[in-house]
Amino acid sequence: MLPEFVWDASVLEGNPFTFPEVQTLLDGVTVGGRKVSDQEQVLNLAEASKMLIAMVKGGQFSLSKPVFAELNGIVARKEALEWGVFRGEGEETNYTPDVGLGEHGRYAPLPTLPGAPELNLAFREGVDTLQGCEPFERATAFFLFGALQQFFFDGNKRTSRLMMNGVLMSHGIDAISVPAAKAQEFNEKMVRFYLAKDGTEMMLFLAGCHPDATSILSPAGAGRHCISSSSPGIAMGMGG
């Protein structure tokens, strides 16, 4: 299912490659008439997905900064200002990217500072809090955590979705792929998440995209919730 996962992820980024074109590219054949940058984005997504699978199979995946950074180093390669390092840990120590929210303006994450002290603290506190969650909640919450804090200059949502799926697969749970047909719904819900910093709607949406959505969303499959606005690490790590 790699071509489907890669295509779904690329559509969420506004990449114009069609599903047959992604299949062709992953078969090692170039596609005429497409920008090199769009082609590289697809190939990076495929390579990062393969790396994730290898990590999980080899027991090397963990919800950790080194793994997070390594995957971003592939996902955002040649696309971001810098890749594979938290904002402020490379040569650029001043520029702070923001997220466009359309008519709602822009969302500004923590500022980029030399050495990324605030981002590192947010990451440690956030991950510490998430370790107490059951796997599905930990996985989906980490995606939102990474998207909210914007640890990297680019590729935050893509990298955070890979981390989400790493957590799931490490616990024998199928990965989540947001279908290309739901790209608009995904983007609309993400805007509301950035505005309200309440992950409930997005976590339910992600659960609904899972192959076992019916059992996951049932009362018996919901499990114990561990995330609240009063949880340690949430105020800085998860955004409130």
Residue frames as a rotation matrix with the C-alpha (Angstrom) as fourth column:
MET 1
0.558 0.830 0.000 0.00
0.830 -0.558 0.000 0.00
0.000 0.000 -1.000 0.00
LEU 2
-0.263 -0.765 -0.588 3.04
0.721 -0.561 0.408 2.30
-0.641 -0.316 0.699 -0.13
PRO 3
-0.811 -0.046 0.583 1.96
0.495 -0.584 0.643 4.16
0.311 0.810 0.497 -3.32
GLU 4
0.198 0.967 0.159 -1.46
0.600 -0.248 0.761 4.85
0.775 -0.055 -0.629 -1.79
PHE 5
0.493 -0.081 -0.867 0.02
0.820 -0.289 0.493 6.11
-0.291 -0.954 -0.076 1.49
VAL 6
-0.579 -0.796 -0.177 2.50
0.654 -0.583 0.483 8.33
-0.488 0.164 0.858 -0.35
TRP 7
-0.602 0.421 0.678 -0.16
0.502 -0.462 0.732 9.71
0.622 0.781 0.066 -2.69
ASP 8
0.491 0.817 -0.302 -2.55
0.741 -0.209 0.639 10.45
0.459 -0.537 -0.708 0.18
ALA 9
0.244 -0.486 -0.839 0.21
0.769 -0.430 0.473 12.29
-0.591 -0.761 0.269 2.06
SER 10
-0.778 -0.587 0.224 1.26
0.589 -0.558 0.585 14.25
-0.218 0.587 0.780 -1.02
VAL 11
-0.170 0.806 0.567 -2.31
0.645 -0.344 0.682 15.37
0.745 0.482 -0.462 -1.74
LEU 12
0.618 0.380 -0.688 -2.53
0.785 -0.350 0.511 16.83
-0.046 -0.856 -0.514 1.77
GLU 13
-0.176 -0.780 -0.600 0.48
0.538 -0.587 0.606 18.97
-0.825 -0.216 0.523 0.81
GLY 14
0.554 0.477 -0.683 -1.17
-0.280 -0.665 -0.692 20.17
-0.784 0.575 -0.235 -2.39
ASN 15
-0.588 -0.808 0.034 1.15
-0.299 0.257 0.919 18.09
-0.752 0.530 -0.392 -4.57
PRO 16
0.095 0.712 -0.695 -0.34
-0.922 -0.200 -0.331 17.72
-0.376 0.672 0.638 -8.10
PHE 17
-0.835 -0.440 -0.330 0.94
-0.537 0.784 0.312 14.17
0.121 0.438 -0.891 -8.74
THR 18
0.299 0.936 -0.185 -1.90
-0.881 0.346 0.323 11.76
0.367 0.066 0.928 -9.53
PHE 19
0.513 -0.059 0.857 -2.05
-0.547 0.747 0.378 8.27
-0.662 -0.662 0.351 -8.05
PRO 20
0.922 -0.205 0.328 -0.91
0.370 0.711 -0.598 6.60
-0.111 0.673 0.732 -11.33
GLU 21
0.585 -0.743 0.325 1.95
-0.232 -0.538 -0.810 9.11
0.777 0.399 -0.487 -11.54
VAL 22
0.303 -0.449 0.840 3.04
-0.946 -0.039 0.321 8.28
-0.112 -0.893 -0.437 -7.98
GLN 23
0.755 0.019 0.655 2.96
-0.062 0.997 0.042 4.59
-0.653 -0.072 0.754 -8.86
THR 24
0.876 -0.426 0.226 5.06
0.300 0.115 -0.947 5.28
0.377 0.897 0.229 -11.96
LEU 25
0.422 -0.734 0.532 7.58
-0.648 -0.654 -0.390 7.37
0.634 -0.180 -0.752 -10.02
LEU 26
0.335 -0.263 0.905 7.94
-0.829 0.375 0.416 4.75
-0.448 -0.889 -0.092 -7.29
ASP 27
0.868 -0.052 0.494 8.58
0.242 0.912 -0.330 2.18
-0.434 0.406 0.804 -10.01
GLY 28
-0.027 -0.994 -0.102 11.64
0.465 -0.103 0.879 4.20
-0.885 -0.023 0.465 -10.96
VAL 29
-0.274 0.016 0.962 10.25
0.949 -0.157 0.273 5.97
0.156 0.987 0.028 -14.02
THR 30
-0.859 -0.077 -0.507 10.19
0.224 -0.945 -0.236 9.77
-0.461 -0.316 0.829 -14.20
VAL 31
0.138 0.965 0.222 6.96
0.891 -0.023 -0.454 11.60
-0.433 0.260 -0.863 -14.97
GLY 32
-0.656 -0.434 0.617 7.09
0.715 -0.620 0.323 14.29
0.242 0.653 0.717 -17.65
GLY 33
-0.139 0.611 0.780 5.65
0.252 -0.740 0.624 17.75
0.958 0.283 -0.051 -17.15
ARG 34
0.818 0.410 -0.404 5.96
0.467 -0.063 0.882 17.80
0.336 -0.910 -0.243 -13.36
LYS 35
0.602 -0.600 0.528 8.13
-0.635 -0.760 -0.140 20.11
0.485 -0.250 -0.838 -11.28
VAL 36
-0.197 -0.786 -0.586 11.32
0.007 0.597 -0.802 18.62
0.980 -0.162 -0.112 -9.87
SER 37
-0.762 -0.090 0.642 10.31
-0.591 -0.311 -0.745 19.90
0.266 -0.946 0.184 -6.42
ASP 38
0.282 0.930 0.233 6.99
-0.959 0.282 0.036 18.02
-0.032 -0.234 0.972 -6.57
GLN 39
0.542 -0.167 -0.824 8.79
-0.237 0.910 -0.340 14.87
0.806 0.380 0.454 -7.69
GLU 40
-0.551 -0.832 -0.069 11.32
-0.113 0.156 -0.981 15.15
0.827 -0.532 -0.180 -4.87
GLN 41
-0.390 0.481 0.785 8.54
-0.920 -0.246 -0.306 15.61
0.046 -0.841 0.539 -2.31
VAL 42
0.700 0.669 -0.249 6.92
-0.677 0.733 0.067 12.33
0.227 0.122 0.966 -3.44
LEU 43
0.296 -0.673 -0.677 10.24
0.036 0.717 -0.696 10.47
0.954 0.182 0.237 -3.42
ASN 44
-0.671 -0.525 0.524 11.10
-0.452 -0.271 -0.850 11.86
0.588 -0.807 -0.055 0.02
LEU 45
0.089 0.803 0.589 7.75
-0.995 0.098 0.017 10.69
-0.044 -0.588 0.808 1.38
ALA 46
0.792 0.185 -0.582 8.36
-0.332 0.930 -0.156 7.21
0.512 0.317 0.798 -0.03
GLU 47
-0.130 -0.940 -0.315 11.89
0.029 0.314 -0.949 7.02
0.991 -0.133 -0.014 1.36
ALA 48
-0.607 -0.056 0.793 10.79
-0.727 -0.364 -0.582 8.23
0.321 -0.930 0.180 4.80
SER 49
0.485 0.852 0.197 7.97
-0.873 0.458 0.171 5.68
0.055 -0.255 0.965 4.85
LYS 50
0.606 -0.354 -0.713 10.39
-0.012 0.891 -0.454 2.89
0.796 0.284 0.535 4.00
MET 51
-0.516 -0.826 0.227 12.75
-0.197 -0.143 -0.970 4.12
0.834 -0.545 -0.089 6.72
LEU 52
-0.190 0.545 0.817 9.91
-0.976 -0.193 -0.098 4.11
0.104 -0.816 0.569 9.24
ILE 53
0.801 0.519 -0.298 8.95
-0.516 0.851 0.094 0.54
0.303 0.078 0.950 8.35
ALA 54
0.177 -0.831 -0.527 12.58
0.131 0.551 -0.824 -0.56
0.975 0.077 0.207 8.70
MET 55
-0.602 -0.372 0.706 12.80
-0.572 -0.417 -0.707 1.13
0.557 -0.829 0.038 12.11
VAL 56
0.241 0.797 0.554 9.64
-0.971 0.205 0.126 -0.59
-0.013 -0.568 0.823 13.34
LYS 57
0.820 0.063 -0.569 10.68
-0.220 0.952 -0.212 -4.00
0.529 0.300 0.794 12.02
GLY 58
-0.030 -0.953 -0.301 14.12
0.235 0.286 -0.929 -3.64
0.972 -0.099 0.215 13.57
GLY 59
0.492 0.310 -0.813 12.77
0.839 0.082 0.539 -2.50
0.233 -0.947 -0.219 16.93
GLN 60
-0.569 -0.819 -0.075 14.55
0.820 -0.558 -0.128 0.84
0.063 -0.135 0.989 16.51
PHE 61
-0.195 0.553 0.810 11.51
0.229 -0.777 0.586 3.12
0.954 0.300 0.024 16.49
SER 62
-0.367 0.166 -0.915 10.82
0.924 -0.045 -0.379 5.24
-0.104 -0.985 -0.137 19.55
LEU 63
0.698 0.609 0.378 8.91
0.604 -0.783 0.147 8.40
0.386 0.126 -0.914 20.33
SER 64
0.282 -0.749 -0.600 12.16
0.698 -0.268 0.664 10.32
-0.658 -0.606 0.447 20.60
LYS 65
0.592 -0.120 -0.797 13.85
-0.342 -0.933 -0.113 13.39
-0.730 0.339 -0.593 19.22
PRO 66
-0.517 -0.854 -0.066 16.57
-0.409 0.179 0.895 11.47
-0.752 0.489 -0.442 17.27
VAL 67
-0.527 0.397 0.751 13.94
0.698 0.707 0.116 9.43
-0.485 0.585 -0.650 15.39
PHE 68
0.557 0.774 -0.300 11.76
0.529 -0.610 -0.591 12.50
-0.640 0.170 -0.749 14.85
ALA 69
0.315 -0.536 -0.783 14.71
-0.506 -0.793 0.339 14.47
-0.803 0.289 -0.521 13.46
GLU 70
-0.700 -0.611 0.370 15.94
-0.056 0.563 0.825 11.60
-0.712 0.556 -0.428 11.27
LEU 71
-0.144 0.735 0.662 12.54
0.884 0.396 -0.248 11.24
-0.445 0.550 -0.707 9.61
ASN 72
0.746 0.396 -0.535 12.26
0.185 -0.896 -0.404 15.00
-0.640 0.203 -0.741 9.06
GLY 73
-0.146 -0.908 -0.394 15.72
-0.403 -0.309 0.861 14.95
-0.903 0.284 -0.321 7.51
ILE 74
-0.793 -0.037 0.608 14.25
0.464 0.610 0.643 12.75
-0.394 0.792 -0.466 4.78
VAL 75
0.134 0.980 0.147 10.76
0.909 -0.062 -0.412 14.24
-0.394 0.189 -0.899 4.50
ALA 76
0.855 0.269 -0.444 11.85
0.193 -0.959 -0.210 17.90
-0.482 0.094 -0.871 4.19
ARG 77
-0.089 -0.981 0.171 15.14
0.557 0.093 0.825 17.35
-0.826 0.169 0.538 2.36
LYS 78
-0.834 -0.385 0.394 15.88
0.544 -0.457 0.704 20.17
-0.091 0.802 0.591 -0.13
GLU 79
-0.035 0.906 0.421 12.43
0.709 -0.274 0.649 21.62
0.704 0.322 -0.633 0.61
ALA 80
0.817 0.345 -0.462 12.82
0.577 -0.469 0.669 23.32
0.014 -0.813 -0.582 4.00
LEU 81
0.761 -0.567 0.315 15.15
-0.538 -0.823 -0.183 26.13
0.363 -0.030 -0.931 5.04
GLU 82
-0.555 -0.819 0.148 16.92
-0.801 0.478 -0.361 23.44
0.225 -0.319 -0.921 7.11
TRP 83
0.525 0.749 -0.403 15.91
-0.600 0.662 0.449 19.87
0.604 0.006 0.797 7.76
GLY 84
0.318 -0.347 -0.882 16.63
0.376 0.900 -0.218 17.21
0.870 -0.263 0.417 10.35
VAL 85
-0.762 -0.514 -0.394 17.18
0.575 -0.258 -0.776 19.69
0.297 -0.818 0.492 13.21
PHE 86
0.224 0.812 -0.538 14.84
0.935 -0.335 -0.116 21.61
-0.275 -0.477 -0.835 15.49
ARG 87
0.603 0.061 0.795 14.39
0.421 -0.871 -0.252 25.27
0.677 0.487 -0.551 14.61
GLY 88
0.814 -0.349 0.464 17.35
-0.545 -0.734 0.405 27.14
0.199 -0.583 -0.788 16.07
GLU 89
0.641 -0.585 0.497 19.71
-0.039 0.621 0.783 24.17
-0.767 -0.521 0.375 16.28
GLY 90
0.390 -0.502 0.772 21.17
0.914 0.311 -0.259 24.76
-0.110 0.807 0.581 12.84
GLU 91
-0.663 -0.706 0.249 22.55
0.742 -0.665 0.090 27.85
0.102 0.244 0.964 11.16
GLU 92
-0.357 0.623 0.696 19.25
0.017 -0.740 0.672 29.74
0.934 0.252 0.254 11.10
THR 93
-0.643 0.029 -0.766 18.42
0.745 0.257 -0.615 30.98
0.179 -0.966 -0.187 14.60
ASN 94
-0.904 0.261 -0.339 16.04
-0.105 -0.903 -0.416 33.89
-0.415 -0.341 0.844 14.03
TYR 95
-0.638 0.676 -0.369 13.34
-0.638 -0.196 0.745 33.09
0.431 0.710 0.556 11.48
THR 96
-0.735 0.511 0.446 10.08
-0.094 0.575 -0.813 31.74
-0.672 -0.639 -0.374 12.93
PRO 97
-0.890 0.453 -0.059 7.67
0.008 0.146 0.989 30.22
0.457 0.880 -0.133 10.40
ASP 98
-0.575 0.774 0.266 3.93
-0.538 -0.113 -0.835 30.42
-0.616 -0.623 0.482 10.91
VAL 99
-0.769 0.397 0.502 0.91
0.554 0.805 0.212 28.51
-0.319 0.441 -0.839 9.63
GLY 100
-0.877 0.477 -0.059 -1.61
-0.432 -0.727 0.533 30.11
0.212 0.493 0.844 7.28
LEU 101
-0.719 0.689 0.090 -5.22
0.427 0.541 -0.725 29.73
-0.548 -0.483 -0.683 8.45
GLY 102
-0.387 0.576 0.720 -6.95
0.839 -0.105 0.534 31.45
0.383 0.811 -0.443 5.55
GLU 103
0.146 0.578 0.803 -9.55
0.152 -0.815 0.560 33.98
0.978 0.040 -0.207 6.65
HIS 104
0.915 0.208 -0.347 -8.56
0.344 0.051 0.938 33.33
0.212 -0.977 -0.025 10.28
GLY 105
0.712 -0.689 0.133 -5.08
-0.702 -0.702 0.118 34.77
0.012 -0.177 -0.984 9.83
ARG 106
0.154 -0.771 -0.618 -1.97
-0.292 0.562 -0.774 32.89
0.944 0.300 -0.139 10.86
TYR 107
0.990 0.085 -0.109 -0.90
0.066 0.407 0.911 30.68
0.122 -0.910 0.397 13.75
ALA 108
0.268 -0.939 0.216 2.46
-0.639 -0.341 -0.689 31.52
0.721 0.047 -0.692 15.34
PRO 109
0.676 -0.105 -0.730 4.32
0.446 0.846 0.291 28.72
0.587 -0.522 0.619 17.20
LEU 110
0.707 -0.538 -0.459 7.08
0.390 -0.246 0.888 29.15
-0.590 -0.806 0.036 19.76
PRO 111
0.814 -0.407 -0.414 9.82
-0.567 -0.709 -0.419 31.46
-0.123 0.575 -0.809 18.46
THR 112
0.703 -0.692 -0.161 13.01
0.474 0.625 -0.620 30.16
0.530 0.360 0.768 16.90
LEU 113
0.833 -0.473 0.287 15.85
-0.543 -0.605 0.581 30.70
-0.101 -0.640 -0.761 19.37
PRO 114
0.008 -0.912 -0.410 19.55
-0.772 0.255 -0.582 29.71
0.636 0.321 -0.702 19.26
GLY 115
-0.897 -0.433 0.089 19.82
-0.402 0.714 -0.573 26.15
0.185 -0.550 -0.815 20.54
ALA 116
-0.223 0.925 -0.307 16.01
-0.272 0.243 0.931 25.74
0.936 0.291 0.198 20.58
PRO 117
-0.973 -0.213 0.090 15.68
-0.141 0.241 -0.960 25.73
0.183 -0.947 -0.264 24.40
GLU 118
-0.392 0.898 0.199 11.91
-0.780 -0.210 -0.590 26.28
-0.488 -0.387 0.783 24.45
LEU 119
0.278 0.483 -0.831 11.23
-0.868 0.496 -0.002 23.75
0.411 0.722 0.557 21.71
ASN 120
-0.494 -0.538 -0.683 13.36
-0.179 0.832 -0.525 21.12
0.851 -0.137 -0.507 23.44
LEU 121
-0.934 0.210 0.290 11.58
-0.294 0.015 -0.956 21.72
-0.205 -0.978 0.048 26.74
ALA 122
-0.024 0.981 -0.193 8.19
-0.955 -0.080 -0.285 21.53
-0.295 0.177 0.939 25.03
PHE 123
0.081 0.011 -0.997 9.19
-0.644 0.764 -0.044 18.27
0.761 0.646 0.068 23.33
ARG 124
-0.830 -0.463 -0.311 10.43
-0.070 0.640 -0.765 16.64
0.554 -0.613 -0.563 26.54
GLU 125
-0.776 0.570 0.269 7.37
-0.420 -0.150 -0.895 17.65
-0.470 -0.808 0.356 28.57
GLY 126
0.072 0.845 -0.530 4.95
-0.995 0.026 -0.094 16.71
-0.066 0.534 0.843 25.81
VAL 127
-0.097 -0.188 -0.977 6.47
-0.454 0.882 -0.124 13.26
0.886 0.431 -0.171 25.20
ASP 128
-0.966 -0.257 0.024 6.67
-0.124 0.382 -0.916 12.59
0.226 -0.888 -0.401 28.95
THR 129
-0.419 0.889 0.185 2.95
-0.723 -0.203 -0.660 13.29
-0.550 -0.410 0.728 29.24
LEU 130
0.247 0.562 -0.789 2.07
-0.945 0.322 -0.066 11.15
0.217 0.762 0.610 26.22
GLN 131
-0.677 -0.558 -0.480 3.95
-0.445 0.830 -0.337 8.12
0.586 -0.015 -0.810 27.57
GLY 132
-0.852 0.386 0.354 1.10
-0.221 0.347 -0.911 7.62
-0.475 -0.855 -0.210 30.02
CYS 133
0.008 0.894 -0.448 -1.47
-0.918 -0.171 -0.359 7.30
-0.398 0.414 0.819 27.22
GLU 134
0.317 0.143 0.938 -2.71
0.193 0.958 -0.211 4.15
-0.929 0.248 0.276 25.56
PRO 135
-0.491 -0.766 0.416 -1.05
0.554 0.094 0.827 3.67
-0.673 0.636 0.378 22.11
PHE 136
-0.060 0.489 0.870 -3.80
0.972 -0.168 0.162 5.01
0.226 0.856 -0.466 19.85
GLU 137
0.904 0.399 -0.156 -4.27
0.427 -0.865 0.264 8.19
-0.029 -0.306 -0.952 21.84
ARG 138
0.264 -0.897 -0.356 -0.52
0.230 -0.300 0.926 8.64
-0.937 -0.326 0.127 22.21
ALA 139
-0.447 -0.465 0.764 -0.05
0.799 0.177 0.575 8.29
-0.403 0.867 0.292 18.45
THR 140
0.189 0.610 0.769 -2.78
0.873 -0.463 0.153 10.66
0.449 0.643 -0.621 17.30
ALA 141
0.910 0.107 -0.401 -1.99
0.327 -0.780 0.534 13.20
-0.255 -0.616 -0.745 20.02
PHE 142
-0.040 -0.986 -0.159 1.66
0.461 -0.160 0.873 13.23
-0.887 -0.038 0.461 18.97
PHE 143
-0.274 -0.008 0.962 0.65
0.952 -0.147 0.270 14.11
0.139 0.989 0.048 15.43
LEU 144
0.685 0.619 0.383 -1.27
0.544 -0.785 0.297 17.13
0.485 0.005 -0.875 16.72
PHE 145
0.703 -0.518 -0.487 1.55
0.349 -0.345 0.871 17.98
-0.620 -0.782 -0.062 19.13
GLY 146
-0.314 -0.898 0.308 4.10
0.708 -0.006 0.706 18.08
-0.632 0.440 0.638 16.32
ALA 147
-0.108 0.369 0.923 1.81
0.886 -0.385 0.258 20.02
0.451 0.846 -0.286 14.01
LEU 148
0.856 0.509 -0.087 1.08
0.478 -0.718 0.506 22.58
0.195 -0.475 -0.858 16.73
GLN 149
0.619 -0.655 -0.432 4.62
0.231 -0.374 0.898 23.21
-0.750 -0.656 -0.080 17.94
GLN 150
0.970 -0.244 0.021 6.22
-0.046 -0.264 -0.963 23.29
0.241 0.933 -0.267 14.46
PHE 151
0.660 -0.750 0.038 9.53
0.169 0.197 0.966 21.87
-0.732 -0.631 0.257 15.70
PHE 152
-0.299 -0.766 0.569 11.01
0.760 0.170 0.628 22.04
-0.578 0.620 0.531 12.19
PHE 153
-0.694 -0.016 -0.719 11.05
-0.273 -0.919 0.284 24.72
-0.666 0.393 0.634 9.50
ASP 154
-0.097 0.699 -0.709 8.89
-0.987 0.024 0.159 22.54
0.128 0.715 0.687 7.23
GLY 155
-0.321 0.036 -0.946 7.43
-0.311 0.940 0.142 19.06
0.894 0.340 -0.290 6.95
ASN 156
-0.763 -0.018 0.646 6.00
-0.646 0.007 -0.763 19.11
0.009 -1.000 -0.016 10.47
LYS 157
0.244 0.933 0.266 2.65
-0.884 0.327 -0.335 17.48
-0.400 -0.153 0.904 9.70
ARG 158
0.556 -0.088 -0.826 4.20
-0.549 0.707 -0.445 14.91
0.624 0.702 0.345 7.38
THR 159
-0.506 -0.837 -0.210 6.90
-0.324 0.410 -0.853 13.98
0.799 -0.363 -0.479 9.89
SER 160
-0.639 0.314 0.702 4.45
-0.742 -0.011 -0.670 13.91
-0.202 -0.949 0.240 12.79
ARG 161
0.537 0.822 -0.188 2.11
-0.842 0.511 -0.173 11.60
-0.046 0.251 0.967 10.87
LEU 162
0.168 -0.568 -0.806 5.03
-0.314 0.744 -0.590 9.22
0.934 0.352 -0.053 10.32
MET 163
-0.828 -0.456 0.327 5.74
-0.420 0.116 -0.900 9.30
0.373 -0.882 -0.288 14.06
MET 164
-0.073 0.904 0.421 2.06
-0.954 0.060 -0.294 8.65
-0.291 -0.423 0.858 14.73
ASN 165
0.712 0.369 -0.597 2.15
-0.599 0.763 -0.243 5.59
0.366 0.530 0.765 12.50
GLY 166
-0.308 -0.880 -0.360 5.40
-0.345 0.456 -0.820 4.45
0.887 -0.129 -0.444 14.06
VAL 167
-0.678 0.156 0.719 3.71
-0.722 0.048 -0.691 4.36
-0.143 -0.987 0.080 17.46
LEU 168
0.388 0.921 0.039 0.74
-0.880 0.383 -0.283 2.47
-0.275 0.076 0.958 16.02
MET 169
0.564 -0.176 -0.807 2.74
-0.471 0.734 -0.490 -0.11
0.678 0.656 0.331 14.09
SER 170
-0.556 -0.826 0.094 5.09
-0.507 0.247 -0.826 -0.66
0.659 -0.507 -0.556 17.03
HIS 171
-0.617 0.430 0.659 2.03
-0.609 0.269 -0.746 -1.82
-0.498 -0.862 0.096 18.96
GLY 172
-0.861 0.205 0.465 0.69
0.369 0.881 0.296 -4.06
-0.349 0.427 -0.835 16.19
ILE 173
0.181 0.934 -0.310 -1.91
0.349 -0.355 -0.867 -1.51
-0.919 0.049 -0.390 15.06
ASP 174
0.166 -0.059 0.984 -2.43
0.986 0.018 -0.166 -0.65
-0.008 0.998 0.062 11.39
ALA 175
-0.815 -0.511 -0.271 -1.14
0.484 -0.859 0.165 2.73
-0.317 0.003 0.948 10.22
ILE 176
0.304 0.892 -0.335 -3.46
0.508 -0.449 -0.735 5.64
-0.806 0.054 -0.590 9.45
SER 177
-0.823 -0.425 0.376 -3.59
0.550 -0.432 0.715 7.24
-0.141 0.795 0.590 6.02
VAL 178
-0.186 0.761 -0.621 -5.83
-0.035 -0.637 -0.770 10.26
-0.982 -0.122 0.145 5.51
PRO 179
0.038 0.231 0.972 -7.56
0.880 0.454 -0.142 9.54
-0.474 0.861 -0.186 2.16
ALA 180
-0.895 -0.407 0.182 -6.95
0.439 -0.731 0.522 12.08
-0.080 0.547 0.833 -0.58
ALA 181
-0.273 0.886 0.374 -10.73
0.533 -0.184 0.826 12.49
0.801 0.425 -0.422 -0.86
LYS 182
0.641 0.505 -0.577 -10.78
0.746 -0.234 0.624 13.84
0.180 -0.831 -0.527 2.70
ALA 183
-0.408 -0.907 0.103 -8.01
0.864 -0.420 -0.278 16.42
0.295 -0.025 0.955 2.17
GLN 184
-0.338 0.336 0.879 -10.38
-0.046 -0.939 0.341 19.40
0.940 0.075 0.333 2.39
GLU 185
0.753 0.651 -0.100 -12.02
0.020 0.130 0.991 18.03
0.658 -0.748 0.085 5.53
PHE 186
0.311 -0.751 -0.582 -8.58
0.937 0.343 0.058 17.41
0.156 -0.564 0.811 7.04
ASN 187
-0.615 -0.625 0.481 -7.46
0.586 -0.770 -0.252 20.97
0.528 0.126 0.840 6.33
GLU 188
0.041 0.726 0.687 -10.67
-0.199 -0.668 0.717 22.52
0.979 -0.166 0.117 7.68
LYS 189
0.869 0.287 -0.404 -10.43
0.279 0.390 0.878 20.56
0.409 -0.875 0.258 10.92
MET 190
-0.013 -0.950 -0.313 -6.74
0.980 0.050 -0.191 21.39
0.197 -0.309 0.930 11.28
VAL 191
-0.456 -0.074 0.887 -7.55
0.138 -0.990 -0.011 25.11
0.879 0.117 0.462 11.03
ARG 192
0.566 0.744 0.355 -10.05
-0.299 -0.216 0.929 24.72
0.768 -0.632 0.100 13.86
PHE 193
0.660 -0.408 -0.631 -7.45
0.714 0.601 0.359 22.80
0.233 -0.687 0.688 15.87
TYR 194
-0.426 -0.875 0.229 -4.87
0.765 -0.484 -0.424 25.58
0.482 -0.006 0.876 15.48
LEU 195
-0.246 0.408 0.879 -7.47
-0.200 -0.909 0.366 28.15
0.948 -0.086 0.305 16.55
ALA 196
0.649 0.663 0.373 -8.92
-0.521 0.030 0.853 26.31
0.555 -0.748 0.365 19.57
LYS 197
-0.466 -0.884 0.035 -5.98
-0.725 0.358 -0.589 24.01
0.508 -0.300 -0.807 20.44
ASP 198
0.055 0.555 0.830 -8.54
-0.736 0.584 -0.343 21.31
-0.675 -0.592 0.441 21.21
GLY 199
-0.743 -0.554 -0.376 -7.58
-0.658 0.501 0.563 18.01
-0.124 0.665 -0.736 19.62
THR 200
-0.324 0.653 0.685 -10.90
-0.187 0.666 -0.723 16.18
-0.928 -0.362 -0.094 20.11
GLU 201
0.651 0.664 -0.367 -12.29
-0.456 -0.045 -0.889 16.76
-0.607 0.746 0.273 16.62
MET 202
0.206 -0.653 -0.728 -9.05
-0.946 0.059 -0.320 15.89
0.252 0.755 -0.606 14.85
MET 203
-0.735 -0.486 0.472 -8.44
-0.615 0.771 -0.164 12.77
-0.284 -0.411 -0.866 16.95
LEU 204
0.048 0.843 0.535 -11.92
-0.116 0.537 -0.836 11.51
-0.992 -0.022 0.123 16.11
PHE 205
0.695 0.153 -0.703 -11.29
-0.676 -0.195 -0.711 12.31
-0.246 0.969 -0.032 12.44
LEU 206
-0.284 -0.896 -0.342 -8.02
-0.936 0.336 -0.101 10.37
0.206 0.291 -0.934 12.45
ALA 207
-0.617 0.151 0.772 -9.70
-0.326 0.844 -0.425 7.45
-0.716 -0.514 -0.472 14.20
GLY 208
0.458 0.888 0.030 -12.35
-0.250 0.162 -0.955 7.52
-0.853 0.430 0.296 11.48
CYS 209
0.459 -0.386 -0.800 -9.61
-0.882 -0.093 -0.461 7.17
0.103 0.918 -0.383 8.84
HIS 210
-0.519 -0.702 0.487 -8.26
-0.771 0.631 0.089 4.00
-0.370 -0.329 -0.869 10.46
PRO 211
-0.624 0.250 -0.740 -9.08
-0.419 0.692 0.587 0.60
0.659 0.677 -0.328 8.86
ASP 212
-0.508 0.432 -0.745 -10.57
0.715 0.694 -0.085 -0.53
0.480 -0.576 -0.662 12.20
ALA 213
-0.782 0.162 0.602 -12.47
-0.253 -0.965 -0.069 2.72
0.570 -0.206 0.795 12.78
THR 214
0.214 0.974 -0.080 -15.66
-0.309 0.145 0.940 1.02
0.927 -0.176 0.332 13.95
SER 215
0.473 -0.067 -0.879 -14.01
0.687 0.652 0.321 -0.86
0.551 -0.756 0.354 16.82
ILE 216
-0.620 -0.780 -0.082 -11.72
0.684 -0.486 -0.544 2.05
0.384 -0.393 0.835 17.75
LEU 217
-0.733 0.370 0.571 -14.61
-0.330 -0.927 0.177 4.52
0.595 -0.059 0.802 18.00
SER 218
0.249 0.830 -0.499 -16.83
0.200 0.460 0.865 2.14
0.948 -0.315 -0.051 19.98
PRO 219
0.680 0.058 0.731 -17.12
-0.631 -0.461 0.623 2.77
0.373 -0.885 -0.277 23.76
ALA 220
0.929 -0.321 0.185 -15.22
0.158 0.794 0.587 -0.46
-0.335 -0.516 0.788 24.44
GLY 221
0.397 -0.814 0.424 -12.37
0.892 0.233 -0.387 0.57
0.217 0.532 0.819 22.13
ALA 222
0.736 -0.049 0.676 -12.08
0.018 -0.996 -0.093 4.13
0.677 0.081 -0.731 23.35
GLY 223
-0.010 -0.797 -0.604 -9.96
0.772 0.378 -0.512 3.22
0.636 -0.471 0.611 26.37
ARG 224
0.467 0.081 -0.880 -8.84
0.787 -0.491 0.373 5.53
-0.402 -0.867 -0.293 29.12
HIS 225
0.631 -0.226 0.743 -8.09
0.380 -0.744 -0.549 9.11
0.677 0.628 -0.384 28.15
CYS 226
0.224 -0.657 -0.720 -4.95
0.964 0.040 0.264 10.59
-0.145 -0.753 0.642 29.65
ILE 227
-0.710 -0.546 0.445 -4.79
0.643 -0.760 0.094 14.05
0.287 0.353 0.891 28.08
SER 228
0.542 0.825 -0.162 -6.39
0.837 -0.511 0.196 17.10
0.079 -0.242 -0.967 29.63
SER 229
0.525 -0.314 0.791 -5.53
0.095 -0.902 -0.422 20.77
0.845 0.297 -0.444 29.90
SER 230
0.745 -0.222 0.629 -4.29
-0.663 -0.353 0.661 20.15
0.075 -0.909 -0.410 33.44
SER 231
0.904 -0.427 -0.017 -1.91
0.427 0.904 0.032 17.32
0.002 -0.036 0.999 32.56
PRO 232
0.359 -0.861 -0.360 1.81
0.031 -0.375 0.927 17.94
-0.933 -0.344 -0.107 33.28
GLY 233
-0.624 -0.740 0.251 3.57
0.307 0.064 0.950 19.18
-0.718 0.670 0.188 30.18
ILE 234
0.003 0.704 0.710 0.38
0.981 0.135 -0.138 20.02
-0.192 0.698 -0.690 28.33
ALA 235
0.671 0.333 -0.663 0.39
0.333 -0.934 -0.132 23.78
-0.663 -0.132 -0.737 28.90
MET 236
0.068 -0.719 -0.691 3.69
-0.659 -0.552 0.510 24.24
-0.749 0.421 -0.512 27.06
GLY 237
-0.743 -0.519 0.422 3.97
-0.117 0.721 0.683 20.94
-0.659 0.458 -0.597 25.23
MET 238
-0.518 0.624 0.586 0.48
0.826 0.542 0.154 20.57
-0.222 0.563 -0.796 23.79
GLY 239
-0.813 0.113 0.572 -0.59
0.233 -0.837 0.496 24.18
0.534 0.536 0.654 23.66
GLY 240
-0.793 0.527 0.306 -3.26
-0.579 -0.496 -0.647 24.15
-0.189 -0.691 0.698 26.36
